[in-house]
Amino acid sequence: RAPSQGAEAMVAEVVEHTAHAALCGAVYGAKIRGPHALVMALVFGRSPPGRLARGIVSATVTHSRQLGAYAALYTLLRRALIAALGDGRARLCAFVAGVCGGALVWGEDSAISTQLNLYLLSRIVSGLVRASASRLGVAGGAPAFRLWSAAMWGAVMVMYESEALHPHMQASLVGSMRFIYSPRKAGSPLRVERRDALATAAAWLAFAALLASPAEWGAAEPSRQRSSAPRGSGGAA
């Protein structure tokens, strides 16, 4: 009876962890996609309000559903693989579970999947570069970050100026770079719409007012901010 009770407790624990991961994934997906979809609709949307609202809700629910499903699938598969292979192969179990979840949940070529894949790729490359630099004894800091920025912006501009590479680049990136950098034909109207120009001007005016009177905008003096920080916080974010 004791072994059966232990097995039941283990199954209950796995079910609880899986359900909790699904809930957290669904909530987090909605929390980050909803505001993003709303801002994108307000800034770039040209459709009727009803269609914009449907697009916002659809994107939010899709991201929430997929992230919740992936979190549940990954948690369940990882626990099952560890139970079968042992704790000594935890990293392998995490990789296999991630591969299966990525293929099943994020494998469809959609805007949300593409965006998240690119997000993960940038974080993976950045992490690998930092880890490699640390192992090689290369110091980080401002000079290293400046070199990193220079390499990224130099590479992307070469890709943009090489039209043969455009089909292999993300469409939104190519579109935004064409909007910014493509030369204006003689006699053609400006690509910038009036409402966007006015919104940009308003932001610049607000920033100028902020610089002119920081106290009125709630900005405290640096010394006051340091003195008001709780002791022992260590400045951690």
N, C-alpha and C positions, 0 to 999 in steps of 0.2 A: 504493500500500500504506500509505503514511503517513496519508492521510486516513481510511482504514478503521480503522487502529489508533487514531487519535484518537477516532473515533466509538464504537468499542468501549470505550475507556477512559471516555468520557463516560457511556455507558449503564451501565457497571459502577459508576461513581460514583453515578449516580442510584439504581440498585437498592440499593446499599449504604446510602445515606442514607435511602431509603424503609424498608428493613428495620429499620434502627436506630431510626427514628422510631416504627415500629410496636411494636418491642420496648419502648422507653422508655414509650410511651403505655400499653401493656398492663400493664407493671409498676407504673407510677404509679397507674393506675386501681385496681388491686388493693390497692395499699398504702394509699390513702386511703379506699377504700370498705369494705374488710374491717373495720378497727377501728370505723368509723362504724356499720356494720350490726350489729356485735357489741354496741356500747354501746346502740344504739337497741333491740335485742332484749332486752337485760338490763333496761333501764329501763322500756320501754313494752310489751314482749311479754307476751301472756297466753295464747299458744298452747302446745301440748305441745312438749317439747324437740326432738323430731324435726322438727316443722314449723318451729320457730325456726331450727334448724340449716340446713334446706333454704333458708329465706329468706335467711340470711346468705350462704351459698355462691352462691345464684342472683344476689343483688345484686352480690356481688363479681365474679363472672365476667362479668355483663352490663356493668358499668362498665368492667372491664378490656378486654373485647372491643370495646366501642364506642369507647373512647378510643384503643386501638391501631389500629382501622380508620380512625378520623378522622385520626390522625397520619400514617398511611401515605398516605391519599387526598390530604390537603392537601399533603404534601411532594411527591408525584408530580405533582399538577396544577400546583402552583406552579412547579416546575422546567420542566415542559413549556410553560407559558404564557410564562415568561421566555425560554425558548429560541425561542419563536415571535415574541414581541413586543419582546424586548430588555430590558436592565437598566433602561432609562429609565422603564419602566412597572411597576416591581417592586411598588409599592403596589397598583396596579390588579390585578396578577396575584395578590397575596396576598388581596385582597378577593374576587375571583371564586373562587379556590380555597377560601376559607373559606365562601363562600355555598354552593357545591356540596357541600362536605363536611358543612356544617350541615344542609342539606336532606336529604341521603341518609342520614346516620348518626344525627343527632339530631332528625330531623323527626317521628318517632313520638311521640305524646302519652303519655309514661310518667312515672313518678315520678322516675326518675333524670334524664331529659332535662329535665323541668321544673325540678328542683333546680339543675342546672348552668346552664340558661338564666337563671334568677333570679340565680345567683351572678355570671354574666358581666354581666348587666344592671346590677347594683349596682356592679361594678368599672368598667364603662364610664361610667356616670353620674358616679361619683366622680372618675374621671380627667378627664372633660370639664369638670366644675365646677372642679377644681383648675387645669386648663390655662387656662380662661377667666378665673379669678381672677388667675392669674399675668400673663396678657396685659393685663388691665385695671389691673394694679398694686395689686390688693387684697392686703393683707398677710394671711398665714395665722396660725397659732399657736393658742393656747388660746381666745381670744375667738371666732375664726372657727369653730373646731370646736364650741364651745358653741352657736353659732347654728345650725350644721348639725344638731346633735343635737336642738335644740329644734324645728326645722322638721320633721325626720323623725318624731319622736314625736307632735308635734301633728297632722300629716297622718294618720298611721295611726290615731290615736284617733278623729279625725273620721270616717274611713272605717268604723271598727268601730261607732260609734254610729249610723251610717246603714245600717240593715238592707238598704236597696235595693241597696247596693254589695256586700253579702256574696257574691252569686253570682259577682262579678267578681274577688274576692280569692282567694288561695290557700287551699284548704280547711284545711290544717294550721295556717295563721296564724289563721284564724277560729276553729278549734277550740281552739287554745291560749288565745286571748283570751277566748273564752266561759268556759273553765275558770277563768281568773283573775278576770275582771271581772263576770261575770253574777251578779246577786244571788241569795242562797240563799233558797229558799222556806221559810216557817215550818214547822217540824216535819220538814223533809227532812234526811236524813243529810249529813254532810260529804262533799264531793267528793274530799277527800284520803284516800287509803288509808293504813292504819296503817304498812305497811312503808315507804312513801315518806316519811311523817312521821318515822319513826325514822331513816331514812337521812339526811334533812336535819338532824335534831338531832345525829346523830353527826358530820356535816361541820362544823356550827357549834362543837361541843365541840372537835374537832381544831383548828379555826382559833383558838379561844380559847387552847388549849395552845400553839400556835405563837407567838401574841403574848406569852404569859407567859414562855416560855423559847425564844427564837429560836436560841440557840447549840446547843441539843440537837437541833434540826432541821436543822443544817448551814448556818444563815444566818450569814455572816461580817459583821464590821463594815464599813460603807461605806468607811472609810479604808483598811482592809486590802484590800478588793476592788480599790480604785483602785491601791494600791501593787503588788499582785500582777499587774496587767495588763501584758502584754508591751509594751515601748516600740515606738512606731511603728504600733500597731494602729489608732489613731485612733478607737477606740470603735465601729468598724463591726460590725454584726451579722453 
